[in-house]
């Protein structure tokens, strides 16, 4: 029915029409925003949304008194504050006990405690849990009265937090108004966070602002800090430019059942209701029966952690039955019915002790940050590559800096960012010098290349050392026990200058080295002796020809059968080999055109290094050409290397990690995260026997 007041304002009836239209627009815009932000399924083009939004804005400016706090236009705007008001939480925001143990026992400990406190014995059935990711953002309490968002507050000390309503309104995923029928008082708790892609975009924009000389701008260390900064931003116009997201995971105050509030039986039932009311709830939320399923959840989510669009630092387990939660109650300020089970931290702060320039086997110069040791991603890290001069400059890492180091999964550690505010005023900018730090030869950076290279070749002792280590490694001729310390000693003492020198070593020369016991010297000589009997692909790979990796070496050996044929092959003949393109072919020719390289080969042969030669291959059938395999676990009969060789000989590619492009995962005993990933992606998983069957043409 029309409101009588309205007619008092005007007799034309127009206001009533406007008011109804405003109401309709708000409804439509709410629906569209929910479809866009929460369901990720926009129903109308952006332009249509913008058009309706502007129409509403226009009407609101004509009737400022009719602007409601839940109007979509209220997401942006608002005046900058001097400070945030303090808010006392109606129900305290508890913290959660953390199981610091990152291995599966964390879940077992929790389940054991819960069962004990509930008085359950072994014959009782498993406790049912809700399991969810532990989002790495900041906790938020959203208060709705009669379905309208009236207040958003940070956790603060748990008793009272800060009123950040203006900023929270700017988050598209947070409903300003809820559907009919929600409890009159409803406090939803969850995590405000920033997606990784949004974080990258934001930091890129910040870098551009800094480059353009804008004052007071900075980049953010990680998504969590960026999110926290945005929430605590006093100017809501700035907060509105910071892309935030939200996941709901709990409740605060709610209209009690006696007064018509909802009666949920379980945690997951409650999350289901929150989802229906329009709140984002993570898809990864799951149910788990007893400890084994908690462990499985921890492993499963851990395996996908790096691929998630947002950061998590663990998982949270919650007793699913709300009646049992009530029975378990609290210790101090932590519930007995919930626990956070962490993953190893992937980022830590440390200081840069120095920046070294390392010389690679092919002369590539790589700046490496020497770090004060930190435990990150499950290992102690002391070095992080800065890749090349451009990268080092882009990140502007300087000696003495406090930096964030990240090590995610099996990825090599890297410096993510620098805490500029902690930098000493006199810290020098890093530059690569124009000469090799080891041999002093000129270092050049070719046009279009990112790397400087030492031009010293084998004159450079660093390149010599790397060449020797490469030759001696397990996948090449394998000289057991010849590691980098020993190679340093041998080269520095001038006893080994070339590869053949290795086979000319005698007991006397070795025993003369520092810290070299007779027994070790004897062992090394034996290992060298053993390495002489090798295979053509291993030998070829061991020579360290640029662009000739293991797979190429195998392809060349298979194609030509004999080393001399490879050494004398023309470019055209080389290009006939599957896997060999113009760059590899040219690199092979350049290598074997140099007399000193041919001499090295001759001398190695003269020292007794041998392998079986064969006839050039008539194209063997390739039943697995074009297929990609990933190996995981221990197989009943084959070693991993043997399986790899067999697959490659049949034309397959063997990759190190599972992706959508993987055709088969061969799983043995104790298969790890690769198996989990394969199951997640729906990649075919087979065992050794099935793999062997596939090898038959
Ligand atoms: S439940 C009584 N669930 O972890 C239990 N917390 O609580 C209250 N957090 O800063 C918290 N993801 O913001 C819960 N799925 C999740 C969570 C979660 C992240 C955060 C929360 C708080 C911290 C400890």
Boltz pocket constraint, residues with backbone or C-beta under 6 A from the ligand:
constraints:
  - pocket:
      binder: B
      contacts: [[A, 94], [A, 95], [A, 96], [A, 132], [A, 133], [A, 134], [A, 135], [A, 136], [A, 137], [A, 138], [A, 139], [A, 140], [A, 190], [A, 191], [A, 249], [A, 250], [A, 316], [A, 335], [A, 338]]
      max_distance: 6.0
